[in-house]
Amino acid sequence: MWNFLEDHTPAVITAQCHIESAHANEKLSLPQTAVLFYMHGGEAFVRKNYKTRLISKRFPRFLASCPVYLLRHHPLCFLDGGRGAPQAVDTLETLAALGVQNVICVGMCGVFAGGLTCGDILIPSKAFVEEGTSLHYFPSITFSQPDQVLHQTALQTIFGAKDLPIVSTDAVYRQTFFKENLWRGQGAAGVDMETSALFSVGAFLKMHVVSVLVASDVHPLAQGEESWQWKLSGEMRKSFFEKCMGFALDVADGCGNLL
């Protein structure tokens, strides 16, 4: 919608340009594989349960820099991915400029399909685009998809995970009953704010991207049912992080055989 076929001009600012202009004194070297947390507590869990090292206090993305860490004895870094599609893609573009090739996105989604419950893990095979960021990279796009090898590996590694489509939106407070019914009709089971942009821009940048999401809340399917509320417990969160890190280590340690 905002990507024009006749536009052959370069970007005014690029991730590489920003890295060099704002952080020229810090030469950041990252491994090929990164875990991005799009939910609270992920980095703290990894630092508590694994041997890690701080690489930099200021990951040089455009929006709100953050610490980036390395797992000792493994070619894997991890950091907070941000919130919402623009910051998620800012992080992804910056990782690409720093040489990262494989990205495992760990986050939450609300679910609105029957049979799902809080704590279920979704590894979406597609994400319908209702965020605006993707439309700056492609003239037209309805949905985006993960790297197929990482997607299948995640499904095989994370026991009990469900292969279900989701929707990514910019407007948290416009998820109406009408819209969620339309989304169900498309086959979608959950909604977040980042995944479709991560998939689309990952493909644009020729990166390998996959998303692993935990159902943080269950939406009522019709007016009059039990209202929305957070129900993701600390134990559910811990179990989810453990499974995601097990998968991430498999990818990082064996990426030469996977991709």
LINPEHU-V962112 format. One record per residue. N is the residue number from 1. SS is DSSP state (helix for helix, strand for strand, loop for the rest). PSI is psi in radians with two decimals (* if undefined). NEAR is the number of other ideal C-beta (glycine too) atoms within 8 Angstrom. Layout:
BEGIN
N;SS;PSI;NEAR
N;SS;PSI;NEAR
END
This chain:
BEGIN
1;loop;-0.63;6
2;loop;0.29;6
3;loop;2.07;10
4;loop;2.27;6
5;loop;-0.51;5
6;loop;-0.06;4
7;loop;1.82;6
8;loop;0.25;3
9;loop;2.66;3
10;loop;2.83;4
11;loop;2.50;4
12;loop;-0.67;3
13;loop;2.41;6
14;loop;2.89;9
15;helix;-0.73;12
16;helix;-0.74;7
17;helix;-0.75;8
18;helix;-0.73;13
19;helix;-0.80;13
20;helix;-0.57;8
21;helix;-0.69;7
22;helix;-0.36;7
23;loop;0.65;10
24;loop;-0.41;6
25;loop;-0.14;3
26;loop;1.95;8
27;loop;1.85;3
28;loop;2.17;12
29;loop;2.11;5
30;loop;2.66;12
31;loop;3.08;10
32;loop;-0.35;10
33;strand;2.36;16
34;strand;2.55;14
35;strand;2.23;16
36;strand;2.19;15
37;strand;2.12;13
38;strand;0.64;13
39;loop;2.72;11
40;loop;2.47;3
41;loop;-0.19;9
42;helix;-0.89;13
43;helix;-0.71;12
44;helix;-0.69;7
45;helix;-0.80;11
46;helix;-0.75;15
47;helix;-0.57;9
48;helix;-0.59;6
49;helix;-0.09;7
50;loop;2.79;9
51;loop;2.08;6
52;strand;2.89;11
53;strand;2.34;7
54;strand;2.13;9
55;strand;-0.78;10
56;strand;2.51;10
57;loop;-0.29;5
58;loop;1.51;9
59;loop;2.19;12
60;loop;0.85;12
61;loop;2.95;15
62;loop;-0.70;7
63;loop;1.90;7
64;loop;1.52;6
65;loop;2.77;7
66;loop;2.90;9
67;loop;2.62;11
68;strand;2.37;13
69;strand;2.77;14
70;strand;2.42;11
71;strand;2.19;14
72;loop;2.42;8
73;loop;0.18;4
74;loop;2.46;8
75;loop;1.17;8
76;strand;2.23;13
77;strand;2.86;14
78;strand;2.65;15
79;strand;2.96;15
80;strand;2.28;9
81;loop;-0.23;12
82;loop;-2.93;13
83;loop;2.23;7
84;loop;2.77;10
85;helix;-0.78;15
86;helix;-0.81;9
87;helix;-0.60;13
88;helix;-0.77;19
89;helix;-0.60;12
90;helix;-0.82;13
91;helix;-0.77;14
92;helix;-0.79;16
93;helix;-0.70;13
94;helix;-0.73;15
95;helix;-0.75;12
96;helix;-0.74;11
97;helix;-0.43;10
98;loop;0.12;10
99;loop;0.06;7
100;loop;2.42;14
101;loop;-0.57;9
102;strand;2.24;15
103;strand;2.18;16
104;strand;1.99;16
105;strand;2.21;15
106;strand;2.08;15
107;strand;-2.86;15
108;strand;2.77;11
109;strand;2.64;14
110;strand;2.48;14
111;strand;2.54;14
112;loop;0.45;12
113;loop;2.56;10
114;loop;2.56;4
115;loop;-0.10;3
116;loop;2.62;11
117;loop;2.86;7
118;loop;2.34;10
119;loop;-0.26;11
120;loop;2.58;11
121;strand;2.23;14
122;strand;2.35;17
123;loop;1.57;15
124;loop;2.38;14
125;loop;-0.30;9
126;loop;2.74;10
127;strand;2.09;15
128;strand;2.41;14
129;strand;1.91;14
130;strand;0.42;9
131;loop;2.76;14
132;loop;-0.33;9
133;helix;-0.76;13
134;helix;-0.54;15
135;helix;-0.03;11
136;helix;-0.16;7
137;loop;-0.44;10
138;loop;2.41;9
139;loop;-0.60;7
140;loop;2.34;5
141;loop;2.23;11
142;loop;-0.73;5
143;strand;2.85;10
144;strand;2.84;12
145;loop;2.71;10
146;loop;3.00;12
147;loop;2.23;11
148;helix;-0.61;7
149;helix;-0.82;9
150;helix;-0.67;16
151;helix;-0.84;14
152;helix;-0.65;8
153;helix;-0.71;12
154;helix;-0.76;14
155;helix;-0.62;10
156;helix;-0.48;5
157;helix;-0.69;9
158;loop;1.75;13
159;loop;2.31;5
160;loop;-0.06;6
161;loop;2.61;12
162;strand;2.32;10
163;loop;1.59;9
164;loop;2.45;11
165;loop;2.73;13
166;strand;3.10;18
167;strand;2.51;14
168;strand;2.29;16
169;strand;2.74;11
170;loop;-0.27;8
171;loop;1.56;7
172;helix;-0.73;6
173;helix;0.24;4
174;helix;0.44;7
175;loop;1.37;11
176;loop;2.87;6
177;helix;-0.67;8
178;helix;-0.84;6
179;helix;-0.73;9
180;helix;-0.52;13
181;helix;-0.69;8
182;helix;-0.75;8
183;helix;-0.73;12
184;helix;-0.67;11
185;helix;-0.45;6
186;loop;-0.13;9
187;loop;0.01;6
188;loop;2.60;13
189;loop;-0.24;13
190;strand;3.02;17
191;strand;2.40;13
192;strand;-2.88;14
193;loop;0.04;11
194;loop;-0.61;18
195;helix;-0.79;15
196;helix;-0.64;18
197;helix;-0.68;17
198;helix;-0.73;15
199;helix;-0.83;15
200;helix;-0.80;15
201;helix;-0.56;14
202;helix;-0.78;14
203;helix;-0.72;11
204;helix;-0.70;8
205;loop;0.01;9
206;loop;0.71;4
207;loop;2.81;14
208;strand;1.93;11
209;strand;2.38;15
210;strand;2.68;13
211;strand;2.34;15
212;strand;2.11;17
213;strand;2.50;16
214;strand;2.42;16
215;strand;1.90;18
216;strand;-0.36;11
217;strand;2.64;12
218;strand;2.14;12
219;loop;2.53;10
220;loop;2.46;11
221;loop;-0.32;7
222;loop;2.71;6
223;loop;2.43;5
224;loop;-0.30;4
225;loop;2.99;7
226;loop;2.29;3
227;loop;2.84;5
228;loop;2.49;7
229;loop;2.71;5
230;loop;2.35;5
231;loop;0.18;8
232;loop;2.00;12
233;loop;2.91;7
234;helix;-0.67;5
235;helix;-0.69;6
236;helix;-0.75;11
237;helix;-0.79;13
238;helix;-0.82;9
239;helix;-0.71;9
240;helix;-0.83;12
241;helix;-0.72;13
242;helix;-0.79;9
243;helix;-0.72;13
244;helix;-0.71;13
245;helix;-0.61;12
246;helix;-0.77;10
247;helix;-0.79;14
248;helix;-0.71;13
249;helix;-0.66;11
250;helix;-0.75;10
251;helix;-0.86;14
252;helix;-0.77;15
253;helix;-0.36;8
254;helix;0.39;8
255;helix;-0.45;13
256;helix;-0.49;5
257;helix;-0.38;4
258;helix;-0.75;9
259;loop;*;9
END
